[in-house]
Amino acid sequence: MPIKSVKLKNFTAFNELKLNFSDGMNIFIGGNSTGKTHLLKVLYSACESTNSDVDFATKLLNVFLPSRKALGRLVRRHKTSSRCLTEVLSKNGESIRLSFSNHIKNAKSHKIKIEGISKWQDLNIKSIYIPVKEMLSNAPGFSSLYKNREIHFSEVYADIIDKAYLSPLKGPPDKKRKKLLEILEYILSDKVHIQNEEFFLKNIEFSLLAEGIRKIGLLWQLIQNGILTDGSILFWDEPETNLNPKLMKSVVEVLLELQRMGAQIFLATHSYVILKEFDLQTNSDDKVMYHAFYFDDETVKVSSTNNFLQIEPNAIHQTFLDLYDREIEKNLK
């Protein structure tokens, strides 16, 4: 079930935000500290609260990890007492609405207000969050350590390992999944397999592989085991990290095919190559929306467009234009 929109007020970087999304690709761009990752985490936490015993407030706490696990620290800082609001709306009209003050110390406080829990949980959204840091090379023993010990890791890391460990779906993959797997297998020159909680490629453990290849392997594994497929929602923070630009064409190809299959994707990037690959590979039937995050008088705002040429402001594109201008200036001297 796709996410239709989000509303935030006094939440971390955001004074106030109302944003509508595409059913397909949603690409977040903008400078550092403009809240792109925070928005990914809010949406992911809302989705995960539909299919687990953890409520929305607790999932936010475990994903963001504020100091001393004080939920109130997620409220935007003001000189006086203040209250935040997070509301996520699905395409079918169901929503979950959470509000709490900066004085809240934990996720179980009776002063937390939450609405729409029962109908929201019935949605059973299948969601995946791929963090910047690759985790499969650290997978052996991590899940049991996370469950039994207090370690300061965002829950997104434990979640992605648990989902990668799931066994493949029964039977051969359908034609669409097979196509995606073949694209990734061409890059990997093999298939990923698991042995004693370790991930391997060509009988080489992930800890000895380049991190960019591990990311491609993770993508293959999530498609192979059916976690990432029709109807699922993928959140991916900076897929370009440690990925050779040569491989970005194939990654974008796979992501576009996933949205054509019916997956909804949220991606935050600082990469001109990835941004341009989406521009070049998108066809008229694709559902792609660009969301540009920027500061206006110390307030984060977002402008959205379906047209690559109309992204405004486009910090990534402007940076590369500046580099081009500097190169010309240097050569002309």
C-alpha positions in Angstrom: 0.0 0.0 0.0 1.8 3.2 -1.2 2.3 6.2 1.1 0.3 9.1 -0.2 1.5 12.0 2.0 3.2 13.1 5.2 2.7 16.0 7.6 5.3 17.0 10.1 5.3 19.9 12.6 8.1 20.7 15.0 9.8 17.4 14.3 13.7 17.5 14.2 14.7 19.6 11.3 11.2 20.6 10.2 9.1 23.5 11.5 6.2 22.5 9.3 6.1 20.2 6.3 3.3 18.9 4.1 4.4 16.7 1.2 2.7 14.5 -1.3 4.4 11.5 -2.9 4.5 9.5 -6.2 3.2 5.9 -6.1 6.5 5.0 -7.8 9.9 6.7 -7.4 10.5 9.6 -4.9 14.0 11.1 -5.1 15.1 13.3 -2.3 17.9 15.8 -3.0 19.3 18.8 -1.1 22.2 19.9 1.1 23.3 18.3 4.3 21.1 18.8 7.4 18.0 19.5 5.4 16.2 16.4 6.8 16.2 14.0 4.0 17.3 11.0 6.1 15.0 12.0 8.9 12.0 11.9 6.6 13.0 8.5 5.3 13.2 7.2 8.9 9.8 8.7 9.8 8.1 7.1 6.9 9.9 3.8 7.5 8.9 3.8 11.2 5.3 4.3 10.3 5.4 1.5 7.8 7.1 -0.9 10.2 4.5 -0.2 12.8 1.9 -1.9 10.6 3.4 -5.4 10.8 5.1 -5.8 14.1 4.3 -5.7 17.8 6.2 -2.3 18.1 4.1 0.8 18.0 4.9 3.9 16.0 6.4 5.9 18.9 8.6 3.0 20.0 9.8 2.4 16.4 10.7 6.1 16.0 12.7 5.9 19.2 14.6 2.8 18.1 15.3 4.1 14.7 16.4 7.7 15.7 18.1 6.8 19.0 17.9 10.2 20.7 20.1 10.7 23.7 19.0 8.8 26.8 16.2 7.3 24.7 14.1 10.4 25.4 11.5 10.6 22.7 10.9 14.3 23.4 14.3 15.1 22.0 12.9 14.5 18.6 10.8 17.7 19.0 12.4 20.7 17.3 14.3 22.8 19.8 12.5 26.0 21.0 13.1 28.2 24.0 9.7 27.2 25.5 7.8 24.0 25.8 6.7 22.7 22.4 4.9 19.7 20.8 5.5 17.9 17.6 3.2 16.1 15.1 3.8 13.3 12.7 1.1 12.1 10.4 1.4 9.6 7.6 -1.4 8.9 5.1 -1.7 5.9 2.9 -3.2 5.9 -0.6 -6.4 4.2 0.6 -7.0 7.0 3.1 -5.9 5.3 6.3 -3.5 7.4 8.4 -1.5 7.3 11.7 -1.1 10.4 13.7 1.3 10.8 16.5 2.0 13.8 18.7 4.1 14.4 21.9 5.9 17.2 23.7 9.6 17.8 24.3 9.1 16.7 27.9 8.3 13.1 27.0 11.0 10.7 28.4 10.0 7.4 26.8 7.7 5.9 24.2 5.2 4.5 26.7 4.1 7.8 28.3 0.4 8.3 28.6 0.9 11.8 27.4 1.7 10.6 23.9 -1.3 11.0 21.6 -1.7 8.5 18.8 -4.7 8.1 16.5 -5.6 5.6 13.8 -3.7 2.6 15.2 -6.1 -0.2 14.5 -6.9 0.6 10.9 -3.3 1.5 10.2 -2.0 -1.8 11.5 -4.4 -3.7 9.2 -2.4 -2.3 6.2 0.5 -4.7 6.8 2.9 -2.7 4.7 6.1 -4.6 3.6 8.9 -2.1 4.0 12.7 -2.1 3.7 15.3 0.5 4.8 18.8 0.2 3.3 21.1 2.5 5.4 24.2 4.2 4.2 26.5 1.7 6.0 26.5 -1.8 4.5 25.7 -4.4 7.2 25.8 -7.9 5.6 29.5 -8.2 6.2 28.8 -7.6 9.9 25.8 -9.9 10.0 27.1 -13.0 11.9 26.1 -12.7 15.5 24.7 -9.2 15.1 21.0 -10.1 15.4 21.4 -12.0 18.7 23.7 -9.3 20.1 21.2 -6.6 19.2 18.3 -8.5 20.8 20.1 -9.4 24.1 22.4 -6.4 24.7 22.2 -2.6 24.9 24.2 -1.5 21.9 23.9 2.0 20.3 22.8 1.0 16.8 19.8 2.3 15.0 17.2 -0.5 14.5 17.4 -0.1 10.8 20.7 -2.1 10.9 19.1 -5.0 12.7 16.1 -4.9 10.5 18.0 -5.1 7.2 20.0 -8.1 8.4 16.9 -9.9 9.6 15.2 -9.4 6.2 18.3 -10.4 4.2 18.5 -13.7 6.1 15.0 -14.8 5.0 15.1 -17.8 2.7 14.0 -17.5 -1.0 10.4 -17.8 -2.0 9.2 -21.2 -3.1 9.3 -22.0 -6.9 11.1 -20.2 -9.7 11.0 -16.3 -9.8 8.4 -14.8 -12.1 9.6 -13.1 -15.3 9.9 -9.6 -13.8 11.9 -10.7 -10.8 14.0 -13.0 -13.0 14.9 -10.0 -15.2 16.0 -8.0 -12.2 18.0 -10.8 -10.8 19.8 -11.4 -14.1 20.8 -7.7 -14.3 22.4 -7.9 -10.8 23.9 -11.3 -11.5 25.7 -9.9 -14.5 27.4 -7.3 -12.2 28.1 -9.8 -9.5 29.1 -12.7 -11.9 27.4 -15.1 -9.4 24.6 -15.5 -6.9 24.7 -14.6 -3.2 24.4 -17.5 -0.8 24.4 -17.8 3.0 26.4 -20.3 5.1 26.5 -20.3 9.0 25.0 -16.7 9.0 27.7 -15.5 6.7 27.0 -14.1 3.2 29.2 -15.2 0.3 29.7 -14.4 -3.3 31.8 -16.8 -5.5 32.8 -18.5 -2.2 34.3 -15.2 -1.0 32.8 -13.9 2.3 31.3 -10.4 2.2 33.8 -9.0 4.6 36.5 -9.5 1.8 34.4 -7.9 -0.9 34.3 -4.2 -2.0 31.5 -2.4 -0.2 29.9 -1.4 -3.5 29.6 -5.0 -4.6 28.1 -5.9 -1.2 25.3 -3.3 -1.8 24.5 -4.9 -5.2 24.5 -8.3 -3.4 22.1 -7.0 -0.8 19.8 -5.8 -3.6 19.9 -9.2 -5.2 19.2 -11.0 -1.9 16.1 -8.8 -1.2 14.7 -9.4 -4.6 15.5 -13.2 -4.5 13.8 -13.7 -1.1 10.7 -11.7 -2.1 11.1 -8.9 0.4 11.6 -6.4 -2.3 8.9 -6.9 -5.0 5.5 -5.8 -6.1 3.7 -3.8 -3.3 6.7 -3.3 -1.1 8.2 0.1 -0.1 11.9 0.6 -0.3 13.8 3.4 1.6 17.4 3.8 0.4 19.7 6.4 1.9 22.6 7.4 -0.4 22.9 4.3 -2.6 25.9 5.9 -4.3 28.1 5.5 -1.2 31.2 3.4 -2.1 29.5 2.5 -5.4 31.6 3.0 -8.6 29.7 5.4 -10.9 29.9 2.7 -13.7 27.5 0.6 -11.7 24.9 3.3 -11.0 23.3 2.8 -14.5 22.4 -0.8 -13.5 21.2 0.2 -10.1 18.9 2.9 -11.5 17.7 0.4 -14.1 16.7 -2.1 -11.4 15.0 0.6 -9.3 12.9 1.8 -12.2 11.9 -1.7 -13.1 10.9 -2.2 -9.4 8.5 0.8 -9.5 7.1 -0.5 -12.8 6.3 -3.7 -11.0 4.4 -1.8 -8.3 7.0 -1.1 -5.6 7.1 2.4 -4.1 10.7 3.8 -3.6 12.1 6.6 -1.5 15.7 7.5 -2.3 18.0 10.2 -0.8 21.0 11.0 -2.9 23.9 13.5 -3.3 25.0 11.9 -6.6 24.8 13.8 -9.9 25.4 10.5 -11.8 22.4 8.8 -10.1 20.2 11.9 -10.6 21.2 12.1 -14.3 20.7 8.3 -14.8 17.1 8.7 -13.7 16.6 11.5 -16.1 18.0 9.5 -19.0 16.3 6.2 -18.2 12.9 7.4 -17.2 10.1 6.9 -19.8 6.8 8.7 -20.1 4.9 5.9 -18.2 7.2 6.0 -15.1 6.0 7.6 -11.9 9.1 9.6 -10.8 8.9 12.6 -8.5 11.9 14.8 -7.4 11.8 16.5 -4.0 14.3 19.3 -3.4 15.0 20.1 0.2 16.4 23.6 1.0 16.7 26.2 3.8 14.6 29.3 3.7 15.3 31.6 6.7 16.6 28.6 8.7 13.4 26.7 7.9 13.5 23.5 5.8 11.2 23.6 2.8 10.7 21.2 0.0 9.7 21.8 -3.6 8.5 18.8 -5.8 8.3 18.2 -9.5 7.9 15.4 -12.0 10.2 17.1 -14.5 14.0 16.8 -14.0 14.6 20.1 -15.7 12.2 21.9 -13.3 14.0 20.8 -10.0 14.5 24.0 -8.1 16.7 24.4 -6.3 19.0 21.7 -7.6 22.1 21.8 -5.5 23.6 18.8 -7.1 23.3 20.1 -10.7 24.5 23.6 -9.7 27.6 22.1 -8.1 28.6 20.4 -11.3 27.9 23.5 -13.3 30.2 25.4 -11.0 32.9 22.8 -11.5 32.6 23.1 -15.2 32.8 26.9 -15.1 36.0 26.6 -12.9 37.6 24.2 -15.3 37.0 26.5 -18.2 38.3 29.5 -16.3 41.4 27.5 -15.3 42.1 26.4 -18.9 41.5 29.9 -20.4 44.1 31.4 -18.0 
